[in-house]
C-alpha cells in the first residue's frame, strides 16, 4: 500500500468509520495501534512514515495508540481545551461555496467543527482541493471577544462550531 493510500485509509477509519476496523474511539480519539495494523495489513513502520511524513500532520502517535487530530464525523471528544485565537484566521474554499457562505457563514457540514488555518498559505492549499482556491479571512479575535469558542488541534488547525457571515471578509 502506498503512503498516500495508507494516509487516506487511516483518515477514513480514524475520522469516519472506526467500526469498520472493529475499533472504538477512546477519549481524545485514540485507538490501539495493534488491531489497526492487523486490519490494514501494514507495519508500524509504514504507519510511522505516514504520520511523520504528512505535511498536514493529520495524525498523532503516542506509544501504542494513534488518532486523527481533527475532521471527525463520528462522535468523539478530542479533549481539546478552549484557546484564544489570533486576531485573524483563514479558511480556504472554492467559488462554488461562496453564496452559501455569504448567507449562512461557515458551517461544519458533516464534521464536528469548522476548520480554520493560521495562515493564508495553508488555507490556499486546503481550498485548492476543489479547484482554484478562494481565501477567506475570519476575524477570530472579534468572534472570541463576542463569546465564540475556539479550539486548536495538535497540528495547529483552529476549530470553531460555526463562523457567522458577519466575521468573514472576502466572501
CNS distance restraints for C-alpha pairs under 8 A (distance, minus, plus):
assign (resid   1 and name CA) (resid   5 and name CA) 6.18 0.50 0.50
assign (resid   1 and name CA) (resid   6 and name CA) 6.22 0.50 0.50
assign (resid   1 and name CA) (resid  42 and name CA) 7.94 0.50 0.50
assign (resid   2 and name CA) (resid   6 and name CA) 6.09 0.50 0.50
assign (resid   3 and name CA) (resid   7 and name CA) 6.01 0.50 0.50
assign (resid   3 and name CA) (resid  46 and name CA) 7.52 0.50 0.50
assign (resid   3 and name CA) (resid  49 and name CA) 7.69 0.50 0.50
assign (resid   3 and name CA) (resid  50 and name CA) 5.85 0.50 0.50
assign (resid   4 and name CA) (resid   8 and name CA) 6.28 0.50 0.50
assign (resid   4 and name CA) (resid  50 and name CA) 7.91 0.50 0.50
assign (resid   5 and name CA) (resid   9 and name CA) 6.16 0.50 0.50
assign (resid   6 and name CA) (resid  10 and name CA) 6.01 0.50 0.50
assign (resid   6 and name CA) (resid  47 and name CA) 7.66 0.50 0.50
assign (resid   6 and name CA) (resid  50 and name CA) 7.37 0.50 0.50
assign (resid   7 and name CA) (resid  11 and name CA) 6.09 0.50 0.50
assign (resid   7 and name CA) (resid  50 and name CA) 6.25 0.50 0.50
assign (resid   8 and name CA) (resid  12 and name CA) 6.20 0.50 0.50
assign (resid   9 and name CA) (resid  13 and name CA) 6.16 0.50 0.50
assign (resid  10 and name CA) (resid  14 and name CA) 5.79 0.50 0.50
assign (resid  11 and name CA) (resid  15 and name CA) 5.61 0.50 0.50
assign (resid  11 and name CA) (resid  16 and name CA) 7.57 0.50 0.50
assign (resid  11 and name CA) (resid  58 and name CA) 7.83 0.50 0.50
assign (resid  11 and name CA) (resid  68 and name CA) 6.78 0.50 0.50
assign (resid  12 and name CA) (resid  16 and name CA) 5.29 0.50 0.50
assign (resid  12 and name CA) (resid  17 and name CA) 6.18 0.50 0.50
assign (resid  12 and name CA) (resid  18 and name CA) 7.96 0.50 0.50
assign (resid  13 and name CA) (resid  17 and name CA) 4.61 0.50 0.50
assign (resid  13 and name CA) (resid  18 and name CA) 4.66 0.50 0.50
assign (resid  13 and name CA) (resid  19 and name CA) 7.79 0.50 0.50
assign (resid  13 and name CA) (resid  20 and name CA) 7.07 0.50 0.50
assign (resid  13 and name CA) (resid  21 and name CA) 7.06 0.50 0.50
assign (resid  14 and name CA) (resid  18 and name CA) 5.43 0.50 0.50
assign (resid  14 and name CA) (resid  25 and name CA) 7.95 0.50 0.50
assign (resid  14 and name CA) (resid  29 and name CA) 7.97 0.50 0.50
assign (resid  14 and name CA) (resid  67 and name CA) 6.40 0.50 0.50
assign (resid  14 and name CA) (resid  68 and name CA) 5.78 0.50 0.50
assign (resid  14 and name CA) (resid  72 and name CA) 7.68 0.50 0.50
assign (resid  15 and name CA) (resid  68 and name CA) 6.31 0.50 0.50
assign (resid  15 and name CA) (resid  70 and name CA) 7.56 0.50 0.50
assign (resid  15 and name CA) (resid  71 and name CA) 6.21 0.50 0.50
assign (resid  15 and name CA) (resid  72 and name CA) 4.19 0.50 0.50
assign (resid  15 and name CA) (resid  73 and name CA) 6.15 0.50 0.50
assign (resid  15 and name CA) (resid  74 and name CA) 6.65 0.50 0.50
assign (resid  16 and name CA) (resid  72 and name CA) 5.92 0.50 0.50
assign (resid  16 and name CA) (resid  73 and name CA) 5.27 0.50 0.50
assign (resid  16 and name CA) (resid  74 and name CA) 5.55 0.50 0.50
assign (resid  17 and name CA) (resid  21 and name CA) 7.71 0.50 0.50
assign (resid  17 and name CA) (resid  74 and name CA) 7.35 0.50 0.50
assign (resid  18 and name CA) (resid  22 and name CA) 6.50 0.50 0.50
assign (resid  18 and name CA) (resid  23 and name CA) 4.98 0.50 0.50
assign (resid  18 and name CA) (resid  24 and name CA) 6.21 0.50 0.50
assign (resid  18 and name CA) (resid  25 and name CA) 7.19 0.50 0.50
assign (resid  19 and name CA) (resid  23 and name CA) 5.17 0.50 0.50
assign (resid  19 and name CA) (resid  24 and name CA) 6.53 0.50 0.50
assign (resid  21 and name CA) (resid  35 and name CA) 7.79 0.50 0.50
assign (resid  21 and name CA) (resid  36 and name CA) 6.64 0.50 0.50
assign (resid  21 and name CA) (resid  39 and name CA) 5.97 0.50 0.50
assign (resid  23 and name CA) (resid  31 and name CA) 6.74 0.50 0.50
assign (resid  23 and name CA) (resid  35 and name CA) 7.80 0.50 0.50
assign (resid  23 and name CA) (resid  36 and name CA) 7.70 0.50 0.50
assign (resid  24 and name CA) (resid  31 and name CA) 6.71 0.50 0.50
assign (resid  25 and name CA) (resid  29 and name CA) 4.91 0.50 0.50
assign (resid  25 and name CA) (resid  30 and name CA) 5.58 0.50 0.50
assign (resid  25 and name CA) (resid  31 and name CA) 5.58 0.50 0.50
assign (resid  25 and name CA) (resid  76 and name CA) 6.82 0.50 0.50
assign (resid  26 and name CA) (resid  30 and name CA) 5.16 0.50 0.50
assign (resid  26 and name CA) (resid  31 and name CA) 6.27 0.50 0.50
assign (resid  26 and name CA) (resid  76 and name CA) 7.85 0.50 0.50
assign (resid  27 and name CA) (resid  76 and name CA) 7.01 0.50 0.50
assign (resid  27 and name CA) (resid  77 and name CA) 5.69 0.50 0.50
assign (resid  27 and name CA) (resid  78 and name CA) 6.45 0.50 0.50
assign (resid  27 and name CA) (resid  79 and name CA) 6.93 0.50 0.50
assign (resid  28 and name CA) (resid  67 and name CA) 7.84 0.50 0.50
assign (resid  28 and name CA) (resid  76 and name CA) 7.22 0.50 0.50
assign (resid  28 and name CA) (resid  77 and name CA) 5.57 0.50 0.50
assign (resid  28 and name CA) (resid  78 and name CA) 3.88 0.50 0.50
assign (resid  28 and name CA) (resid  79 and name CA) 5.15 0.50 0.50
assign (resid  28 and name CA) (resid  80 and name CA) 7.99 0.50 0.50
assign (resid  29 and name CA) (resid  67 and name CA) 5.51 0.50 0.50
assign (resid  29 and name CA) (resid  68 and name CA) 7.00 0.50 0.50
assign (resid  29 and name CA) (resid  76 and name CA) 5.97 0.50 0.50
assign (resid  29 and name CA) (resid  77 and name CA) 6.56 0.50 0.50
assign (resid  29 and name CA) (resid  78 and name CA) 5.49 0.50 0.50
assign (resid  30 and name CA) (resid  65 and name CA) 5.96 0.50 0.50
assign (resid  30 and name CA) (resid  66 and name CA) 5.45 0.50 0.50
assign (resid  30 and name CA) (resid  67 and name CA) 4.71 0.50 0.50
assign (resid  30 and name CA) (resid  68 and name CA) 7.95 0.50 0.50
assign (resid  31 and name CA) (resid  65 and name CA) 5.38 0.50 0.50
assign (resid  31 and name CA) (resid  66 and name CA) 5.61 0.50 0.50
assign (resid  31 and name CA) (resid  67 and name CA) 6.39 0.50 0.50
assign (resid  32 and name CA) (resid  36 and name CA) 7.02 0.50 0.50
assign (resid  32 and name CA) (resid  64 and name CA) 5.98 0.50 0.50
assign (resid  32 and name CA) (resid  65 and name CA) 4.48 0.50 0.50
assign (resid  32 and name CA) (resid  66 and name CA) 6.55 0.50 0.50
assign (resid  33 and name CA) (resid  37 and name CA) 6.12 0.50 0.50
assign (resid  33 and name CA) (resid  44 and name CA) 7.99 0.50 0.50
assign (resid  33 and name CA) (resid  64 and name CA) 5.44 0.50 0.50
assign (resid  33 and name CA) (resid  65 and name CA) 4.95 0.50 0.50
assign (resid  33 and name CA) (resid  66 and name CA) 5.99 0.50 0.50
assign (resid  34 and name CA) (resid  38 and name CA) 6.33 0.50 0.50
assign (resid  34 and name CA) (resid  64 and name CA) 7.36 0.50 0.50
assign (resid  35 and name CA) (resid  39 and name CA) 6.09 0.50 0.50
assign (resid  36 and name CA) (resid  40 and name CA) 6.16 0.50 0.50
assign (resid  37 and name CA) (resid  41 and name CA) 5.66 0.50 0.50
assign (resid  37 and name CA) (resid  42 and name CA) 5.32 0.50 0.50
assign (resid  37 and name CA) (resid  43 and name CA) 6.17 0.50 0.50
assign (resid  37 and name CA) (resid  44 and name CA) 6.87 0.50 0.50
assign (resid  38 and name CA) (resid  42 and name CA) 6.85 0.50 0.50
assign (resid  42 and name CA) (resid  46 and name CA) 6.46 0.50 0.50
assign (resid  42 and name CA) (resid  47 and name CA) 7.46 0.50 0.50
assign (resid  43 and name CA) (resid  47 and name CA) 6.60 0.50 0.50
assign (resid  44 and name CA) (resid  48 and name CA) 6.02 0.50 0.50
assign (resid  45 and name CA) (resid  49 and name CA) 6.11 0.50 0.50
assign (resid  46 and name CA) (resid  50 and name CA) 6.46 0.50 0.50
assign (resid  47 and name CA) (resid  51 and name CA) 6.16 0.50 0.50
assign (resid  48 and name CA) (resid  52 and name CA) 6.01 0.50 0.50
assign (resid  48 and name CA) (resid  61 and name CA) 7.82 0.50 0.50
assign (resid  49 and name CA) (resid  53 and name CA) 5.68 0.50 0.50
assign (resid  50 and name CA) (resid  54 and name CA) 5.92 0.50 0.50
assign (resid  51 and name CA) (resid  57 and name CA) 6.64 0.50 0.50
assign (resid  51 and name CA) (resid  58 and name CA) 7.34 0.50 0.50
assign (resid  51 and name CA) (resid  59 and name CA) 5.70 0.50 0.50
assign (resid  51 and name CA) (resid  60 and name CA) 6.77 0.50 0.50
assign (resid  51 and name CA) (resid  61 and name CA) 7.45 0.50 0.50
assign (resid  52 and name CA) (resid  57 and name CA) 7.30 0.50 0.50
assign (resid  53 and name CA) (resid  57 and name CA) 7.82 0.50 0.50
assign (resid  54 and name CA) (resid  58 and name CA) 6.84 0.50 0.50
assign (resid  56 and name CA) (resid 155 and name CA) 7.25 0.50 0.50
assign (resid  57 and name CA) (resid  69 and name CA) 7.85 0.50 0.50
assign (resid  57 and name CA) (resid 155 and name CA) 5.69 0.50 0.50
assign (resid  58 and name CA) (resid  68 and name CA) 5.73 0.50 0.50
assign (resid  58 and name CA) (resid  69 and name CA) 5.53 0.50 0.50
assign (resid  58 and name CA) (resid  70 and name CA) 7.25 0.50 0.50
assign (resid  58 and name CA) (resid 155 and name CA) 7.06 0.50 0.50
assign (resid  59 and name CA) (resid  66 and name CA) 6.98 0.50 0.50
assign (resid  59 and name CA) (resid  67 and name CA) 5.58 0.50 0.50
assign (resid  59 and name CA) (resid  68 and name CA) 4.42 0.50 0.50
assign (resid  59 and name CA) (resid  69 and name CA) 5.39 0.50 0.50
assign (resid  60 and name CA) (resid  66 and name CA) 5.63 0.50 0.50
assign (resid  60 and name CA) (resid  67 and name CA) 5.45 0.50 0.50
assign (resid  60 and name CA) (resid  68 and name CA) 6.44 0.50 0.50
assign (resid  60 and name CA) (resid  69 and name CA) 6.54 0.50 0.50
assign (resid  61 and name CA) (resid  65 and name CA) 5.82 0.50 0.50
assign (resid  61 and name CA) (resid  66 and name CA) 4.49 0.50 0.50
assign (resid  61 and name CA) (resid  67 and name CA) 6.76 0.50 0.50
assign (resid  62 and name CA) (resid  66 and name CA) 6.31 0.50 0.50
assign (resid  68 and name CA) (resid  72 and name CA) 7.81 0.50 0.50
assign (resid  69 and name CA) (resid  78 and name CA) 7.87 0.50 0.50
assign (resid  69 and name CA) (resid 153 and name CA) 6.12 0.50 0.50
assign (resid  69 and name CA) (resid 154 and name CA) 6.27 0.50 0.50
assign (resid  69 and name CA) (resid 155 and name CA) 6.85 0.50 0.50
assign (resid  70 and name CA) (resid  78 and name CA) 7.87 0.50 0.50
assign (resid  70 and name CA) (resid 153 and name CA) 6.70 0.50 0.50
assign (resid  71 and name CA) (resid 111 and name CA) 5.99 0.50 0.50
assign (resid  71 and name CA) (resid 112 and name CA) 7.04 0.50 0.50
assign (resid  71 and name CA) (resid 113 and name CA) 7.46 0.50 0.50
assign (resid  72 and name CA) (resid  76 and name CA) 7.39 0.50 0.50
assign (resid  72 and name CA) (resid 111 and name CA) 5.61 0.50 0.50
assign (resid  72 and name CA) (resid 112 and name CA) 6.35 0.50 0.50
assign (resid  73 and name CA) (resid 110 and name CA) 5.85 0.50 0.50
assign (resid  73 and name CA) (resid 111 and name CA) 4.49 0.50 0.50
assign (resid  73 and name CA) (resid 112 and name CA) 6.24 0.50 0.50
assign (resid  74 and name CA) (resid 111 and name CA) 7.89 0.50 0.50
assign (resid  80 and name CA) (resid 151 and name CA) 6.28 0.50 0.50
assign (resid  80 and name CA) (resid 152 and name CA) 7.05 0.50 0.50
assign (resid  80 and name CA) (resid 153 and name CA) 6.91 0.50 0.50
assign (resid  81 and name CA) (resid 151 and name CA) 6.21 0.50 0.50
assign (resid  81 and name CA) (resid 152 and name CA) 7.80 0.50 0.50
assign (resid  82 and name CA) (resid 149 and name CA) 6.46 0.50 0.50
assign (resid  82 and name CA) (resid 150 and name CA) 5.61 0.50 0.50
assign (resid  82 and name CA) (resid 151 and name CA) 4.88 0.50 0.50
assign (resid  82 and name CA) (resid 152 and name CA) 7.60 0.50 0.50
assign (resid  83 and name CA) (resid 149 and name CA) 7.71 0.50 0.50
assign (resid  83 and name CA) (resid 150 and name CA) 5.63 0.50 0.50
assign (resid  83 and name CA) (resid 151 and name CA) 5.33 0.50 0.50
assign (resid  83 and name CA) (resid 152 and name CA) 6.60 0.50 0.50
assign (resid  84 and name CA) (resid 141 and name CA) 7.85 0.50 0.50
assign (resid  84 and name CA) (resid 144 and name CA) 7.11 0.50 0.50
assign (resid  84 and name CA) (resid 150 and name CA) 6.75 0.50 0.50
assign (resid  85 and name CA) (resid  89 and name CA) 7.87 0.50 0.50
assign (resid  85 and name CA) (resid 140 and name CA) 6.20 0.50 0.50
assign (resid  85 and name CA) (resid 141 and name CA) 6.21 0.50 0.50
assign (resid  85 and name CA) (resid 144 and name CA) 7.29 0.50 0.50
assign (resid  85 and name CA) (resid 150 and name CA) 6.68 0.50 0.50
assign (resid  85 and name CA) (resid 158 and name CA) 7.81 0.50 0.50
assign (resid  86 and name CA) (resid 118 and name CA) 7.97 0.50 0.50
assign (resid  86 and name CA) (resid 140 and name CA) 6.51 0.50 0.50
assign (resid  86 and name CA) (resid 141 and name CA) 5.97 0.50 0.50
assign (resid  87 and name CA) (resid 139 and name CA) 6.02 0.50 0.50
assign (resid  87 and name CA) (resid 140 and name CA) 5.30 0.50 0.50
assign (resid  87 and name CA) (resid 141 and name CA) 4.07 0.50 0.50
assign (resid  87 and name CA) (resid 142 and name CA) 7.16 0.50 0.50
assign (resid  88 and name CA) (resid 118 and name CA) 7.70 0.50 0.50
assign (resid  88 and name CA) (resid 137 and name CA) 6.54 0.50 0.50
assign (resid  88 and name CA) (resid 138 and name CA) 5.62 0.50 0.50
assign (resid  88 and name CA) (resid 139 and name CA) 4.95 0.50 0.50
assign (resid  88 and name CA) (resid 140 and name CA) 5.25 0.50 0.50
assign (resid  88 and name CA) (resid 141 and name CA) 6.54 0.50 0.50
assign (resid  89 and name CA) (resid 116 and name CA) 6.07 0.50 0.50
assign (resid  89 and name CA) (resid 117 and name CA) 5.76 0.50 0.50
assign (resid  89 and name CA) (resid 118 and name CA) 5.20 0.50 0.50
assign (resid  89 and name CA) (resid 119 and name CA) 6.61 0.50 0.50
assign (resid  89 and name CA) (resid 137 and name CA) 5.97 0.50 0.50
assign (resid  89 and name CA) (resid 138 and name CA) 5.10 0.50 0.50
assign (resid  89 and name CA) (resid 139 and name CA) 6.69 0.50 0.50
assign (resid  89 and name CA) (resid 140 and name CA) 6.05 0.50 0.50
assign (resid  90 and name CA) (resid 116 and name CA) 5.48 0.50 0.50
assign (resid  90 and name CA) (resid 117 and name CA) 4.96 0.50 0.50
assign (resid  90 and name CA) (resid 118 and name CA) 6.27 0.50 0.50
assign (resid  90 and name CA) (resid 119 and name CA) 6.13 0.50 0.50
assign (resid  90 and name CA) (resid 120 and name CA) 5.86 0.50 0.50
assign (resid  90 and name CA) (resid 123 and name CA) 5.87 0.50 0.50
assign (resid  90 and name CA) (resid 135 and name CA) 6.64 0.50 0.50
assign (resid  90 and name CA) (resid 136 and name CA) 5.58 0.50 0.50
assign (resid  90 and name CA) (resid 137 and name CA) 4.70 0.50 0.50
assign (resid  90 and name CA) (resid 138 and name CA) 5.68 0.50 0.50
assign (resid  91 and name CA) (resid 115 and name CA) 7.19 0.50 0.50
assign (resid  91 and name CA) (resid 116 and name CA) 5.15 0.50 0.50
assign (resid  91 and name CA) (resid 117 and name CA) 6.03 0.50 0.50
assign (resid  91 and name CA) (resid 120 and name CA) 7.82 0.50 0.50
assign (resid  91 and name CA) (resid 123 and name CA) 5.24 0.50 0.50
assign (resid  91 and name CA) (resid 124 and name CA) 7.97 0.50 0.50
assign (resid  91 and name CA) (resid 127 and name CA) 7.58 0.50 0.50
assign (resid  91 and name CA) (resid 135 and name CA) 5.79 0.50 0.50
assign (resid  91 and name CA) (resid 136 and name CA) 5.11 0.50 0.50
assign (resid  91 and name CA) (resid 137 and name CA) 6.54 0.50 0.50
assign (resid  91 and name CA) (resid 138 and name CA) 7.31 0.50 0.50
assign (resid  92 and name CA) (resid 122 and name CA) 8.00 0.50 0.50
assign (resid  92 and name CA) (resid 123 and name CA) 4.30 0.50 0.50
assign (resid  92 and name CA) (resid 124 and name CA) 5.35 0.50 0.50
assign (resid  92 and name CA) (resid 125 and name CA) 7.37 0.50 0.50
assign (resid  92 and name CA) (resid 126 and name CA) 5.47 0.50 0.50
assign (resid  92 and name CA) (resid 127 and name CA) 3.92 0.50 0.50
assign (resid  92 and name CA) (resid 128 and name CA) 7.52 0.50 0.50
assign (resid  92 and name CA) (resid 133 and name CA) 6.26 0.50 0.50
assign (resid  92 and name CA) (resid 134 and name CA) 5.76 0.50 0.50
assign (resid  92 and name CA) (resid 135 and name CA) 4.72 0.50 0.50
assign (resid  92 and name CA) (resid 136 and name CA) 6.33 0.50 0.50
assign (resid  93 and name CA) (resid  97 and name CA) 6.87 0.50 0.50
assign (resid  93 and name CA) (resid  98 and name CA) 7.93 0.50 0.50
assign (resid  93 and name CA) (resid 123 and name CA) 7.96 0.50 0.50
assign (resid  93 and name CA) (resid 124 and name CA) 7.98 0.50 0.50
assign (resid  93 and name CA) (resid 126 and name CA) 7.24 0.50 0.50
assign (resid  93 and name CA) (resid 127 and name CA) 4.20 0.50 0.50
assign (resid  93 and name CA) (resid 128 and name CA) 7.39 0.50 0.50
assign (resid  93 and name CA) (resid 130 and name CA) 7.79 0.50 0.50
assign (resid  93 and name CA) (resid 133 and name CA) 5.68 0.50 0.50
assign (resid  93 and name CA) (resid 134 and name CA) 5.24 0.50 0.50
assign (resid  93 and name CA) (resid 135 and name CA) 6.46 0.50 0.50
assign (resid  93 and name CA) (resid 136 and name CA) 7.68 0.50 0.50
assign (resid  94 and name CA) (resid  98 and name CA) 7.08 0.50 0.50
assign (resid  94 and name CA) (resid 127 and name CA) 6.01 0.50 0.50
assign (resid  94 and name CA) (resid 128 and name CA) 7.43 0.50 0.50
assign (resid  94 and name CA) (resid 130 and name CA) 6.40 0.50 0.50
assign (resid  94 and name CA) (resid 131 and name CA) 6.55 0.50 0.50
assign (resid  94 and name CA) (resid 132 and name CA) 6.40 0.50 0.50
assign (resid  94 and name CA) (resid 133 and name CA) 5.03 0.50 0.50
assign (resid  94 and name CA) (resid 134 and name CA) 5.26 0.50 0.50
assign (resid  95 and name CA) (resid 132 and name CA) 7.83 0.50 0.50
assign (resid  95 and name CA) (resid 133 and name CA) 7.43 0.50 0.50
assign (resid  95 and name CA) (resid 134 and name CA) 6.46 0.50 0.50
assign (resid  97 and name CA) (resid 101 and name CA) 6.26 0.50 0.50
assign (resid  98 and name CA) (resid 102 and name CA) 6.02 0.50 0.50
assign (resid  98 and name CA) (resid 171 and name CA) 5.85 0.50 0.50
assign (resid  99 and name CA) (resid 103 and name CA) 6.29 0.50 0.50
assign (resid  99 and name CA) (resid 171 and name CA) 7.88 0.50 0.50
assign (resid 100 and name CA) (resid 104 and name CA) 5.90 0.50 0.50
assign (resid 100 and name CA) (resid 105 and name CA) 7.16 0.50 0.50
assign (resid 101 and name CA) (resid 105 and name CA) 4.33 0.50 0.50
assign (resid 101 and name CA) (resid 106 and name CA) 5.65 0.50 0.50
assign (resid 101 and name CA) (resid 165 and name CA) 6.80 0.50 0.50
assign (resid 101 and name CA) (resid 171 and name CA) 6.84 0.50 0.50
assign (resid 102 and name CA) (resid 165 and name CA) 5.83 0.50 0.50
assign (resid 102 and name CA) (resid 171 and name CA) 5.86 0.50 0.50
assign (resid 103 and name CA) (resid 165 and name CA) 6.86 0.50 0.50
assign (resid 104 and name CA) (resid 164 and name CA) 6.70 0.50 0.50
assign (resid 104 and name CA) (resid 165 and name CA) 6.24 0.50 0.50
assign (resid 105 and name CA) (resid 162 and name CA) 7.23 0.50 0.50
assign (resid 105 and name CA) (resid 163 and name CA) 5.46 0.50 0.50
assign (resid 105 and name CA) (resid 164 and name CA) 4.52 0.50 0.50
assign (resid 105 and name CA) (resid 165 and name CA) 4.16 0.50 0.50
assign (resid 105 and name CA) (resid 166 and name CA) 7.85 0.50 0.50
assign (resid 105 and name CA) (resid 168 and name CA) 7.53 0.50 0.50
assign (resid 106 and name CA) (resid 114 and name CA) 6.63 0.50 0.50
assign (resid 106 and name CA) (resid 162 and name CA) 5.60 0.50 0.50
assign (resid 106 and name CA) (resid 163 and name CA) 4.85 0.50 0.50
assign (resid 106 and name CA) (resid 164 and name CA) 6.52 0.50 0.50
assign (resid 106 and name CA) (resid 165 and name CA) 7.26 0.50 0.50
assign (resid 107 and name CA) (resid 113 and name CA) 7.46 0.50 0.50
assign (resid 107 and name CA) (resid 114 and name CA) 5.87 0.50 0.50
assign (resid 107 and name CA) (resid 161 and name CA) 7.24 0.50 0.50
assign (resid 107 and name CA) (resid 162 and name CA) 4.93 0.50 0.50
assign (resid 107 and name CA) (resid 163 and name CA) 6.71 0.50 0.50
assign (resid 108 and name CA) (resid 112 and name CA) 5.89 0.50 0.50
assign (resid 108 and name CA) (resid 113 and name CA) 4.76 0.50 0.50
assign (resid 108 and name CA) (resid 114 and name CA) 4.52 0.50 0.50
assign (resid 108 and name CA) (resid 115 and name CA) 7.77 0.50 0.50
assign (resid 108 and name CA) (resid 161 and name CA) 6.85 0.50 0.50
assign (resid 108 and name CA) (resid 162 and name CA) 6.58 0.50 0.50
assign (resid 112 and name CA) (resid 161 and name CA) 7.18 0.50 0.50
assign (resid 113 and name CA) (resid 159 and name CA) 5.58 0.50 0.50
assign (resid 113 and name CA) (resid 160 and name CA) 5.37 0.50 0.50
assign (resid 113 and name CA) (resid 161 and name CA) 4.88 0.50 0.50
assign (resid 113 and name CA) (resid 162 and name CA) 6.96 0.50 0.50
assign (resid 114 and name CA) (resid 159 and name CA) 5.55 0.50 0.50
assign (resid 114 and name CA) (resid 160 and name CA) 5.23 0.50 0.50
assign (resid 114 and name CA) (resid 161 and name CA) 5.98 0.50 0.50
assign (resid 114 and name CA) (resid 162 and name CA) 5.94 0.50 0.50
assign (resid 114 and name CA) (resid 163 and name CA) 7.53 0.50 0.50
assign (resid 115 and name CA) (resid 157 and name CA) 6.41 0.50 0.50
assign (resid 115 and name CA) (resid 158 and name CA) 5.85 0.50 0.50
assign (resid 115 and name CA) (resid 159 and name CA) 5.02 0.50 0.50
assign (resid 115 and name CA) (resid 160 and name CA) 6.91 0.50 0.50
assign (resid 116 and name CA) (resid 123 and name CA) 7.51 0.50 0.50
assign (resid 116 and name CA) (resid 157 and name CA) 5.99 0.50 0.50
assign (resid 116 and name CA) (resid 158 and name CA) 4.89 0.50 0.50
assign (resid 116 and name CA) (resid 159 and name CA) 6.12 0.50 0.50
assign (resid 116 and name CA) (resid 160 and name CA) 7.83 0.50 0.50
assign (resid 117 and name CA) (resid 122 and name CA) 6.08 0.50 0.50
assign (resid 117 and name CA) (resid 123 and name CA) 5.50 0.50 0.50
assign (resid 117 and name CA) (resid 156 and name CA) 7.67 0.50 0.50
assign (resid 117 and name CA) (resid 157 and name CA) 5.62 0.50 0.50
assign (resid 117 and name CA) (resid 158 and name CA) 6.18 0.50 0.50
assign (resid 118 and name CA) (resid 122 and name CA) 7.36 0.50 0.50
assign (resid 118 and name CA) (resid 123 and name CA) 7.96 0.50 0.50
assign (resid 118 and name CA) (resid 156 and name CA) 7.32 0.50 0.50
assign (resid 118 and name CA) (resid 157 and name CA) 7.09 0.50 0.50
assign (resid 118 and name CA) (resid 158 and name CA) 7.25 0.50 0.50
assign (resid 119 and name CA) (resid 123 and name CA) 6.54 0.50 0.50
assign (resid 120 and name CA) (resid 124 and name CA) 6.00 0.50 0.50
assign (resid 120 and name CA) (resid 135 and name CA) 6.80 0.50 0.50
assign (resid 121 and name CA) (resid 125 and name CA) 6.43 0.50 0.50
assign (resid 122 and name CA) (resid 126 and name CA) 6.36 0.50 0.50
assign (resid 123 and name CA) (resid 127 and name CA) 6.03 0.50 0.50
assign (resid 123 and name CA) (resid 135 and name CA) 6.40 0.50 0.50
assign (resid 124 and name CA) (resid 128 and name CA) 6.01 0.50 0.50
assign (resid 124 and name CA) (resid 133 and name CA) 5.83 0.50 0.50
assign (resid 124 and name CA) (resid 134 and name CA) 7.14 0.50 0.50
assign (resid 124 and name CA) (resid 135 and name CA) 6.19 0.50 0.50
assign (resid 125 and name CA) (resid 129 and name CA) 7.11 0.50 0.50
assign (resid 125 and name CA) (resid 133 and name CA) 7.78 0.50 0.50
assign (resid 126 and name CA) (resid 133 and name CA) 7.94 0.50 0.50
assign (resid 127 and name CA) (resid 131 and name CA) 7.46 0.50 0.50
assign (resid 127 and name CA) (resid 132 and name CA) 7.36 0.50 0.50
assign (resid 127 and name CA) (resid 133 and name CA) 4.55 0.50 0.50
assign (resid 127 and name CA) (resid 134 and name CA) 6.46 0.50 0.50
assign (resid 127 and name CA) (resid 135 and name CA) 7.28 0.50 0.50
assign (resid 128 and name CA) (resid 132 and name CA) 5.49 0.50 0.50
assign (resid 128 and name CA) (resid 133 and name CA) 4.67 0.50 0.50
assign (resid 129 and name CA) (resid 133 and name CA) 7.88 0.50 0.50
assign (resid 135 and name CA) (resid 170 and name CA) 7.22 0.50 0.50
assign (resid 136 and name CA) (resid 168 and name CA) 6.55 0.50 0.50
assign (resid 136 and name CA) (resid 169 and name CA) 5.87 0.50 0.50
assign (resid 136 and name CA) (resid 170 and name CA) 5.12 0.50 0.50
assign (resid 136 and name CA) (resid 171 and name CA) 6.26 0.50 0.50
assign (resid 137 and name CA) (resid 168 and name CA) 5.74 0.50 0.50
assign (resid 137 and name CA) (resid 169 and name CA) 5.04 0.50 0.50
assign (resid 137 and name CA) (resid 170 and name CA) 6.47 0.50 0.50
assign (resid 138 and name CA) (resid 163 and name CA) 7.78 0.50 0.50
assign (resid 138 and name CA) (resid 167 and name CA) 5.68 0.50 0.50
assign (resid 138 and name CA) (resid 168 and name CA) 4.73 0.50 0.50
assign (resid 138 and name CA) (resid 169 and name CA) 6.36 0.50 0.50
assign (resid 139 and name CA) (resid 143 and name CA) 6.40 0.50 0.50
assign (resid 139 and name CA) (resid 167 and name CA) 5.25 0.50 0.50
assign (resid 139 and name CA) (resid 168 and name CA) 6.46 0.50 0.50
assign (resid 139 and name CA) (resid 169 and name CA) 7.72 0.50 0.50
assign (resid 140 and name CA) (resid 144 and name CA) 6.02 0.50 0.50
assign (resid 140 and name CA) (resid 167 and name CA) 7.42 0.50 0.50
assign (resid 141 and name CA) (resid 145 and name CA) 6.17 0.50 0.50
assign (resid 142 and name CA) (resid 146 and name CA) 6.22 0.50 0.50
assign (resid 142 and name CA) (resid 167 and name CA) 7.55 0.50 0.50
assign (resid 143 and name CA) (resid 147 and name CA) 6.56 0.50 0.50
assign (resid 143 and name CA) (resid 148 and name CA) 5.45 0.50 0.50
assign (resid 143 and name CA) (resid 167 and name CA) 6.83 0.50 0.50
assign (resid 144 and name CA) (resid 148 and name CA) 4.77 0.50 0.50
assign (resid 144 and name CA) (resid 149 and name CA) 6.34 0.50 0.50
assign (resid 144 and name CA) (resid 150 and name CA) 7.29 0.50 0.50
assign (resid 148 and name CA) (resid 160 and name CA) 7.79 0.50 0.50
assign (resid 149 and name CA) (resid 160 and name CA) 6.35 0.50 0.50
assign (resid 149 and name CA) (resid 161 and name CA) 7.49 0.50 0.50
assign (resid 150 and name CA) (resid 158 and name CA) 6.83 0.50 0.50
assign (resid 150 and name CA) (resid 159 and name CA) 5.68 0.50 0.50
assign (resid 150 and name CA) (resid 160 and name CA) 5.08 0.50 0.50
assign (resid 150 and name CA) (resid 161 and name CA) 7.91 0.50 0.50
assign (resid 151 and name CA) (resid 158 and name CA) 5.79 0.50 0.50
assign (resid 151 and name CA) (resid 159 and name CA) 5.01 0.50 0.50
assign (resid 151 and name CA) (resid 160 and name CA) 6.60 0.50 0.50
assign (resid 152 and name CA) (resid 156 and name CA) 5.90 0.50 0.50
assign (resid 152 and name CA) (resid 157 and name CA) 5.66 0.50 0.50
assign (resid 152 and name CA) (resid 158 and name CA) 4.38 0.50 0.50
assign (resid 152 and name CA) (resid 159 and name CA) 5.86 0.50 0.50
assign (resid 153 and name CA) (resid 157 and name CA) 5.36 0.50 0.50
assign (resid 153 and name CA) (resid 158 and name CA) 6.39 0.50 0.50
assign (resid 153 and name CA) (resid 159 and name CA) 7.41 0.50 0.50
assign (resid 163 and name CA) (resid 167 and name CA) 6.79 0.50 0.50
assign (resid 163 and name CA) (resid 168 and name CA) 7.52 0.50 0.50
assign (resid 164 and name CA) (resid 168 and name CA) 7.28 0.50 0.50
